[in-house]
Amino acid sequence: MNKYITIIAIAMLAASCGIYKPYARPEVAVDNLYGEEYNTSDTTSIADVEWREFFTDDKLQRLIDQGLDNNTDVESAYWRVKEAEATLKSARLAFLPSFSLNPNGGVSSFDQSAGAWSYSVPLSASWQIDIFGGLNNAKRRAKALYAQSMEYRQAVRTQLISTVATYYYTLLLLDGQYEATRLTAESLIASAETMRAMMQAGMTNQAGVSQMEAAAYAAEASLYDIKQQIREVENSLCSLLGDTPHAIERTTLAEQHLPETLLTGVPVRMLSNRPDVRIAEYSLMQAYYSTAAARSALYPTLTLGGLVGWTNNAGAVVTNPASILLSATASLVAPIFNANKARSQVRIAEAQQQEALLSFRQSLLNAGGEVNDALTQVQTARAKRGLREKQVAALRAAAENTALLMQYGSTTYLEVLTAQQELLAGLISEMSDRYDEISGVVNLYTALGGGRESDEAAAASLEAADEHAKDRKRAARHMEQGSKR
C-alpha cells in the first residue's frame, strides 16, 4: 500500500509541474515594428524626456498640472489602483489560517421538566495548505492585476497630457485663423471703400462695389463661427481639467517650440514604455496564472482545522460548570466526480490565455502603426513647410499688386477679390500645416509611451492622492456633523 501511495504521489507531482512555473514573456516580433523606412538601432527616444521638458509653454504646463490634479478619470484610475491593492492583500492573507468565534446556546426540556440551559463558546481555526499552488497562483494573478492597474493609471495620465496639449494647440490654431480672417475682412472693407471712391470717379460700377462688400461681410460673419469653435474647445478643455467653463489663457502658435529631432529608439522599448502594451501583457500574465490555478483544481486540497473553547453540554447531560473543548482535524479532498468539470475549466482558461496572447501581440502592432502614422504626419508637414511659405509670400505679393493695379484701373475687382481669398486660404493652410506638425510630434511622443512617471514619482503621487482622499473624507464628515447640528 505504501508503494502504491508513493507512486501515485510522484505521478501527481510530475503532472503538476506546470502549475509552479512563473510567467515568462512569449516571443514577440519587434523587427521593423515602426516600418522599414524608420528602422533604427539608436536606443535614445523622445519618450524618455519628462513632459515638462517636452512641453515648454508655461501656460500649457499649468493646464496639464491642473488636469493631473482635478481630472475625474485620473481620480478613477487612483481608486482602481486601490481596489487592485486590496485584492492583492486579500490574496496574500489567504496563506494564513482563518479564525472564527462561534458562541451558541439554547434551552431544552424533557417531559415537562425544568428547562436546562446549555452553551458552548468555541474558537475554530482553518488553514489550507497550498500543496499544488492554487493560492500561490491566485497571489501571482493578483500581483499582475495590481501592476496592470498601475499601468492603467499611467495610460490615463499619458492620454490626459496628450489631450490637454491637443486642445491647447487647437485653440492656438483657431486663434491664428481668427486673426487671418479678421485681417482679410479689414482688407476687403478697405478695398470696398476704395472701389466706392473709384465708382464716384467713374472708374468702376456698383456691381463691383457690392461684390467686394459681400465678400467682406462673409469674412466678418465667419469670425463668429470661429469664435463659436473657440468657445466649444475651451469648454471641452475646462471639462477635462475638472473646471467650469471659462476663457483659457494661452500664447500663439508661432511661439511653440517642440523637438526638431525625433528619436524613436529601438522598437523593443515599446514593451517597457507603452502603458497599453504593458496592460495587454499583464492581462496575458493574469490569464497564465488563471490557467495554472485551474490546473491546480485537478489535484487534492489539504485543509487543517482545530477548535478550542468551553461548553457545559457533555453529551446528553447538561453539566455545570463548563468543560474545555478541544479538537483537531485534517481533510484531504480530491476531485473525482467533478474532474471533468475541472478539466473544462482548464480548457476555458487555456483558450482565454491564447486570446490574451493575441491581444498582446496586436497591441504591439497597433503601437508600431501609431508611431509610423505620427512620423509620416510630421515629415509630411515639414516637407510642405518651405513650399507653403513661398506660396503665402507669392499670394501676399499678388494681393498687394492687384490692389494697387485696381486703383489705376488696369485690373478688375474680381482679380482683387480672388487674390484676397486665395491669400486667406494660403494663410490658413500654412497654419494648418504647422498645427499638423505639432500634432504629429505630440502623437509620436504619446505613441512611444512618453509622459511616464518613474516608480518613485508614481509612489509619491499615490501617497499624495491618499492624503487628498483622507482630507476630503474628513471635510465630508465635518459637513455632515454640521448639518446634523
Order of alpha helices (4+ residues) and beta strands (2+ residues): alpha-alpha-alpha-alpha-beta-beta-beta-alpha-alpha-alpha-alpha-beta-beta-alpha-alpha-alpha
